[in-house]
C-alpha cells in the first residue's frame, strides 16, 4: 500500500466547470474578479473577522506583503532594516519573507509544542522591533502570553499560520487576539484553493495597504500611481472558485481531520509511554488541526525515514533549522537554540490526510509499530 505525504482535498471538475466557463467567456479571470471577492466575503463569514480577509496568489506573497505593510506603517522605507525575533524551526518561507523585506531575523528557540518559546525570547538589542510566531504543524503558541510580551516590549507581532487553518486558542481564532495573521491555501494545506493565501488583520490601515500591495502598490488606477512598491500577487479566479467549493465542505474537512488526529494520538500514546519516541505537545486549550503528525525520535531520523520509504509511506524531514541552512548560517545572530538543536535531526513528519481509510490507518500504524517493536 502506498501512502503519500499529502493528498489534497479538491472538488470534482463538475463542481467548478460551469462557473469557470462563465469566467472564461466574460474574460474576468483575475484582477480582483467576482469569485475572488466572494471568496473573501465567505472567509470573513467563516472566521467572523471584523475586517474582510485579503487573498493573494500564494501564502508566501501574503506573508511578504503583511511584513511589508507593517514595516511601512512603522515608518521604515524598503532600504531600512531592523531585527525580528523568529523561530529557527520553521519552513524557510518564513525567513525568506523577512529577508526579502530587508529585515534581519534573530533565530529563537521552540518548546515541546514545537512553536516559539516566548520564555526564551530576549530583547537584547534596541534594534528588535518585530516578532513572528509560526503555527508549526497547526499548533499555536500561547497567544495571551505572546500578546503580553509584545505589548511590554512594543513589538509588532505577525503570525505565520500558513499550516494552521482552523486552529484555535481557548476556542478563539488567532485574529481575535489582535494579531495580524497569514494563512496558506496551498494544495498541501488542510484547506486549499490549489494555490493561494490570505491575511486576516485587525488594523484598517494595514488592510488597505495589503489591497494596494497585491496590485503593484497602486493607490489609484487612472495613472497607476504608487506610494509604496508592491508586486502583482493577485489570486486567480479559478483558485477562488476551488476555495469557495472547499469552504462549502469545511465542516466535513475539519471533522474528518479531528477524527484521524484522535486515532493517531491513541496509537502513538502507547509508543510514547514505552519510551520509543515523543509527540508534539498540544496544550488542552489549543485546538490543533495538524498539517502533519510530527514525531521526535530518540535517534537521528534517517533510518526511520528509509524504513518508511521502503514500505511506500512518504514522510518528511520537516521543519528545518534555518540557522544551519547554507545562506543563513552565520549571517544572522541566534538566541538560545538548545531545544531546536536537540531535536532538529530527530524529527520526522508523518502524513495525515483529511480522508484516510481504515486500511490506510492500519497499514501506517502496523508499519510503524513493527519498526519499534521488532
Protein Blocks (a to p, Z undefined) as FASTA:
>chain_A
ZZdfbdcddddfklmmmmmmmmmmnopagghiaklmmmmmmmmmmnopabdcdddfbfkl
mmmmmmmmmmmmnopafkbccdddddfbdcfklmmmmmmnopacddddddfkopacfklp
ccfbfkbcbdcdddehhiacdfklmmmmmmmnopacdddfklmghiaeehiafklnopac
dddfbfkbmbdghiacddddfbfklmmmmmmmmnnopabfklopafbdcddfbdcfklmm
mmmmmmmmmmmmmmmmmmmmmmmmmmmmmmmmnopaccddddfkbccehlbacdddfbdf
klmmmmmmmnopacddddddfklgmklgokaccddfklmmmmmmmgccddddfbdcfklm
mmmmmmmmmmmmZZ
